[in-house]
Amino acid sequence: MVSCAYVRHVPVRPDTVVFDLGGVLMEWEPRRLYRTMFDGDNEAMEHFLATVCTPAWNDLLDRGLPFTTGVERLAAEHPHHAARIAAYHTRWEEMLGPPMDDVVAVLRDLVDASVPVYALSNWSAETFPVARRRFPFLEWFNGVLISGDVGVTKPDPRIFDELCRRFGLDPARAVFVDDRADNVEGARRHGFTGVRFVSAVSLRAELSALGLLD
């Protein structure tokens, strides 16, 4: 009998790819809107985004806080910025930029190679339909999960749990691609092969090295 101490465990080869959306497959940037509202005063704009419509406030929206509620509360705290805060809702679509075509091409090649692809994104359920209308490639995914439908955002482990439960994914067989280091690390802790997105060229190379693309 061979002792289990001598059994070699062969790593599982991934066969599925999970993509983040904003910052990977399309651009999303509040500055696209607020540059037009601060008349070129970048310093004032950056102060506004750092102290009023902050990433932490946006995270509440991504976790399901209704835009009307979020705007009302924030405008009460910063009444002199009320119009700019309201624009975060009424002009949200102006923050959404074009698709990142070179990354969409990587996604297309995965689909053509019959590699299952999924999306996991921090995104409000109120605004995600805008992206659905604008980006036809969102229909290529085998499944899409957004934080606004779950009530938690990446890198909370509960959203990775829900992704795996909902779509029957085995993290050991899946690659997770995100432009944020904390999200990639969260996915790795959950058992995924994490890839930090830097460029389409490096992403294609990493997926090829993992045997997912020629």
C-alpha positions in Angstrom: 0.0 0.0 0.0 1.3 3.4 -0.9 1.3 5.9 1.9 -0.9 9.0 1.2 2.2 11.0 2.1 3.6 10.1 -1.3 0.5 10.8 -3.4 1.1 13.7 -5.8 -1.9 16.0 -6.0 -2.3 17.4 -9.5 -3.7 20.9 -9.7 -7.1 21.2 -11.2 -7.0 22.9 -14.6 -9.5 25.8 -14.8 -12.2 25.6 -17.4 -14.4 28.7 -16.6 -13.7 32.5 -16.5 -15.5 35.0 -14.4 -15.2 38.7 -15.4 -15.6 41.9 -13.5 -17.4 44.5 -15.8 -16.6 48.1 -15.1 -12.9 48.8 -15.6 -12.4 45.5 -17.5 -15.0 45.2 -20.3 -16.3 48.8 -20.3 -15.3 52.1 -18.9 -17.1 53.6 -15.9 -15.8 56.8 -14.5 -17.8 59.6 -12.5 -15.2 62.1 -13.7 -16.7 61.7 -17.2 -19.8 63.5 -15.9 -18.3 65.8 -13.3 -15.7 67.4 -15.5 -18.6 69.0 -17.3 -20.1 70.2 -14.0 -17.0 71.8 -12.5 -16.0 73.9 -15.5 -12.5 72.5 -15.7 -11.8 73.0 -12.0 -10.2 69.6 -11.5 -9.2 70.3 -7.9 -12.7 71.2 -6.9 -14.0 68.1 -8.7 -11.6 65.8 -7.0 -12.5 67.3 -3.6 -16.1 66.7 -4.3 -15.6 63.1 -5.3 -13.3 62.5 -2.2 -15.7 64.1 0.3 -19.2 64.1 -1.1 -20.0 61.5 -3.7 -17.4 59.2 -2.4 -16.5 55.5 -3.3 -18.0 54.5 0.1 -21.3 56.2 -0.8 -21.3 54.6 -4.2 -20.7 51.2 -2.5 -24.0 51.7 -0.7 -25.8 52.2 -4.0 -24.1 49.1 -5.4 -25.4 47.2 -2.3 -28.9 48.1 -3.0 -29.6 51.5 -1.4 -32.1 53.2 -3.7 -30.7 56.2 -5.6 -33.5 58.5 -4.5 -32.8 57.7 -0.9 -29.1 58.0 -1.2 -29.3 61.3 -3.0 -31.8 62.7 -0.6 -29.7 61.8 2.4 -26.5 63.1 0.9 -28.0 66.3 -0.3 -29.3 67.0 3.2 -25.7 66.7 4.5 -24.3 68.9 1.6 -27.1 71.2 0.5 -24.7 73.4 -1.5 -23.9 70.4 -3.7 -27.5 69.2 -4.1 -27.7 69.7 -7.9 -24.4 67.9 -8.4 -25.4 65.0 -6.1 -28.7 64.7 -7.9 -26.8 64.4 -11.2 -25.2 61.2 -9.9 -28.6 59.7 -10.4 -30.3 61.7 -13.2 -27.1 61.8 -15.4 -25.6 58.5 -14.3 -25.4 57.2 -17.9 -22.9 59.9 -18.7 -20.4 58.2 -16.4 -20.6 55.1 -18.5 -18.0 55.0 -21.2 -17.4 52.9 -24.3 -16.6 49.2 -24.4 -13.0 48.1 -24.1 -13.0 46.5 -27.5 -9.7 44.6 -27.0 -11.0 42.9 -23.9 -14.4 42.2 -25.5 -12.3 40.4 -28.2 -10.8 38.2 -25.5 -14.3 37.4 -24.2 -15.5 36.6 -27.8 -12.6 34.2 -28.2 -13.4 32.4 -25.0 -17.1 32.1 -26.1 -16.0 30.8 -29.5 -13.8 28.2 -27.7 -16.8 27.1 -25.7 -15.3 28.2 -22.4 -18.1 29.0 -19.9 -18.0 32.7 -19.0 -19.8 34.6 -16.2 -19.8 38.1 -14.8 -19.6 39.3 -11.2 -19.8 43.0 -10.7 -20.4 45.7 -8.1 -23.3 47.5 -9.7 -26.6 48.9 -8.7 -29.7 47.0 -9.9 -31.3 50.3 -10.9 -28.6 51.3 -13.4 -27.5 47.9 -14.7 -30.4 47.8 -17.3 -28.7 50.9 -18.9 -25.6 48.7 -19.5 -27.7 45.9 -20.8 -29.1 48.1 -23.5 -25.8 49.6 -24.4 -23.5 46.5 -24.5 -24.8 43.5 -26.5 -21.8 41.4 -25.3 -23.5 41.2 -21.9 -25.8 38.6 -23.5 -22.8 36.3 -24.2 -22.4 35.4 -20.6 -23.7 32.1 -19.2 -24.7 34.0 -16.1 -24.4 37.5 -14.6 -24.5 38.4 -10.9 -24.5 42.0 -9.7 -24.1 43.2 -6.2 -27.4 45.2 -6.2 -29.3 41.9 -6.5 -27.5 40.3 -3.6 -27.0 43.2 -1.1 -23.3 42.7 -0.7 -20.3 43.9 -2.8 -17.0 42.3 -3.6 -14.7 41.4 -1.9 -17.3 40.2 0.7 -17.1 36.4 0.7 -20.9 36.1 0.6 -21.1 37.4 -3.0 -18.6 34.7 -4.1 -20.7 32.1 -2.2 -23.8 33.3 -4.1 -22.0 33.3 -7.4 -21.0 29.7 -6.9 -24.4 28.6 -5.5 -26.4 30.3 -8.2 -24.4 29.0 -11.2 -23.0 25.8 -9.8 -19.4 26.9 -10.1 -16.4 25.2 -8.5 -13.9 27.9 -7.6 -11.0 25.5 -8.1 -12.0 25.3 -11.8 -12.6 29.0 -12.3 -10.5 32.1 -13.1 -11.6 35.4 -11.7 -10.6 38.6 -13.5 -10.9 42.0 -11.9 -9.1 45.4 -12.0 -9.1 45.8 -8.2 -6.5 44.0 -6.2 -8.7 43.6 -3.1 -11.4 41.9 -5.2 -8.8 39.6 -6.8 -7.4 38.7 -3.4 -11.0 38.0 -2.1 -11.6 35.6 -5.0 -8.3 33.8 -4.3 -9.3 33.4 -0.7 -12.4 31.8 -2.0 -10.5 29.3 -4.1 -10.5 31.0 -7.5 -7.5 31.5 -9.6 -7.3 35.3 -9.4 -6.0 37.5 -12.3 -5.5 41.2 -11.8 -6.6 43.0 -15.0 -4.0 45.3 -16.4 -4.4 45.1 -20.1 -6.0 42.9 -22.8 -2.6 41.8 -23.9 -1.6 40.5 -20.4 -5.0 39.0 -19.8 -4.8 37.0 -23.1 -1.4 35.8 -22.1 -2.5 34.7 -18.7 -5.5 32.9 -20.0 -3.4 31.2 -22.7 -0.9 30.1 -20.0 -3.8 28.6 -18.1 -4.9 26.6 -21.2 -8.1 28.6 -21.8 -7.0 30.2 -25.0 -4.8 29.1 -27.9 
